[in-house]
Amino acid sequence: MANQQLTIVARILAKPEKRELVKSELIKLIAPTKEEEGCINYDLHQDNENENLFLFYENWASRELWQKHMENPHIAAYMKATEGAVEDFALHEMTLVQ
C-alpha cells in the first residue's frame, strides 16, 4: 500500500480580482514539478464556466514522493506569492478504483 500510486486533485478558487496572479503562479509550478522524482503527470485546468476556478490533476508514484514535492521551495514560493489571493482551496488524495 505504501508504494501505491497516488492521485491528487487540488481545487483552487482564486479571488476574481487576483485570478491572473494566481493563474501565473500556478503555471510557474508546472515545469519544476514535472522534473521531480515520482511525478507521473501534473496537469493544470481552468474551469470553462468559472474562470476563477483552477484544478490540478496529478499522479505520483507514491504518497511519500508527493509529500516530498509539497516541501519543495517552489511550493513555498507559490504559497507566499498567492497569500490572500485564494478564496478557497481543497485537496483530495485519491486512489484509482479500476
C-alpha positions as CSV (number, residue, x, y, z in Angstrom):
1,M,0.0,0.0,0.0
2,A,2.8,2.4,0.9
3,N,4.2,2.5,-2.7
4,Q,0.8,2.6,-4.4
5,Q,0.3,5.3,-7.0
6,L,-1.4,8.4,-5.6
7,T,-3.8,10.7,-7.5
8,I,-4.1,14.3,-6.2
9,V,-6.9,16.6,-7.2
10,A,-6.3,20.1,-6.0
11,R,-9.1,22.7,-6.4
12,I,-8.0,26.3,-6.2
13,L,-10.6,29.1,-6.3
14,A,-9.0,32.5,-6.9
15,K,-10.5,35.7,-5.8
16,P,-11.8,37.3,-9.0
17,E,-9.5,40.3,-8.9
18,K,-6.5,38.0,-8.2
19,R,-7.3,35.4,-10.9
20,E,-4.4,36.3,-13.3
21,L,-1.9,36.4,-10.4
22,V,-3.0,33.0,-9.1
23,K,-3.0,31.6,-12.7
24,S,0.5,32.8,-13.4
25,E,1.8,31.5,-10.1
26,L,0.2,28.1,-10.7
27,I,1.7,27.9,-14.2
28,K,5.2,28.5,-12.6
29,L,4.8,25.3,-10.6
30,I,4.4,23.0,-13.6
31,A,7.9,22.8,-15.1
32,P,9.8,22.2,-11.8
33,T,7.2,19.8,-10.6
34,K,7.4,17.7,-13.8
35,E,11.1,17.2,-13.1
36,E,10.5,15.8,-9.6
37,E,11.1,12.2,-8.8
38,G,7.8,10.3,-8.8
39,C,5.8,12.8,-10.8
40,I,3.8,11.0,-13.4
41,N,1.6,13.9,-14.5
42,Y,0.9,17.4,-13.2
43,D,-1.9,18.9,-15.3
44,L,-3.5,22.3,-14.6
45,H,-7.0,23.1,-15.8
46,Q,-9.2,26.2,-15.7
47,D,-12.9,25.8,-15.5
48,N,-14.9,26.7,-18.6
49,E,-17.8,28.2,-16.7
50,N,-16.0,29.8,-13.8
51,E,-12.6,31.2,-14.9
52,N,-11.6,31.8,-11.2
53,L,-11.5,28.0,-10.7
54,F,-8.4,26.0,-11.3
55,L,-7.8,22.3,-10.8
56,F,-4.6,20.4,-10.7
57,Y,-4.9,16.7,-11.7
58,E,-1.7,14.9,-10.5
59,N,-0.4,11.4,-10.4
60,W,2.5,10.4,-8.2
61,A,4.4,7.1,-7.9
62,S,3.8,7.2,-4.2
63,R,2.4,9.3,-1.3
64,E,5.9,9.7,0.0
65,L,7.2,11.3,-3.2
66,W,4.2,13.6,-3.3
67,Q,4.8,14.7,0.3
68,K,8.4,15.4,-0.7
69,H,7.0,17.6,-3.5
70,M,5.0,19.6,-1.0
71,E,8.1,20.5,0.9
72,N,9.9,21.9,-2.2
73,P,10.9,25.6,-2.4
74,H,8.7,26.3,-5.5
75,I,5.6,25.3,-3.4
76,A,6.6,27.6,-0.6
77,A,7.2,30.4,-3.1
78,Y,3.7,29.8,-4.6
79,M,2.1,30.0,-1.1
80,K,3.9,33.2,-0.4
81,A,3.1,34.8,-3.7
82,T,-0.6,34.0,-3.6
83,E,-1.2,34.7,0.1
84,G,-4.6,36.4,0.4
85,A,-5.4,35.8,-3.3
86,V,-7.1,32.4,-3.0
87,E,-10.8,32.3,-1.9
88,D,-11.0,28.5,-1.4
89,F,-8.6,25.6,-1.6
90,A,-9.4,21.9,-1.4
91,L,-7.0,19.0,-1.8
92,H,-8.1,15.4,-2.3
93,E,-5.8,12.4,-2.1
94,M,-7.3,9.6,-4.2
95,T,-6.7,6.1,-5.4
96,L,-7.7,4.7,-8.8
97,V,-10.5,2.2,-8.3
98,Q,-10.1,0.4,-11.7
